């Protein structure tokens, strides 16, 4: 018999029957509390997962494109609607300069817009034309909310609302 086992037996020998019963009840109560805590954690985990799926669905299936631009104007996040608007898969858009996807004549406007957001750190909006990968032209209303990135840099949480049809309708009315 090891010294440890001998010591444990000696301690048990010193405990009264009431002490052993009390310790057993305390152990059972702690065990019940652990089971309650585990059940509560499982319920919380399931609720968090439902919430995560709901938020992901809201983000991905939104009627507007959502993207996050880093301080250099590269796309670091984009939702499904945004990829559809830009005519390319997410993997081809991530880390790509948003400027490359803007109509050539609106690139200077976008640079000024991003510069103003970086310097003012205030929410701003602008209309620009996109030149999607599939061709054509799309007019979008960009609404940018500057936020702090993981390293303290300014990032732009951006929504893109397609206003092409509305702008064309206005143009037709004017003629």
Secondary structure as UniProt FT lines:
FT   HELIX           3..14
FT   HELIX           17..60
FT   STRAND          65..69
FT   TURN            71..72
FT   STRAND          74..78
FT   HELIX           80..86
FT   HELIX           90..93
FT   TURN            94..95
FT   HELIX           98..101
FT   HELIX           104..106
FT   HELIX           107..120
FT   STRAND          124..130
FT   TURN            133..134
FT   STRAND          138..148
FT   TURN            150..151
FT   STRAND          154..162
FT   HELIX           164..174
//
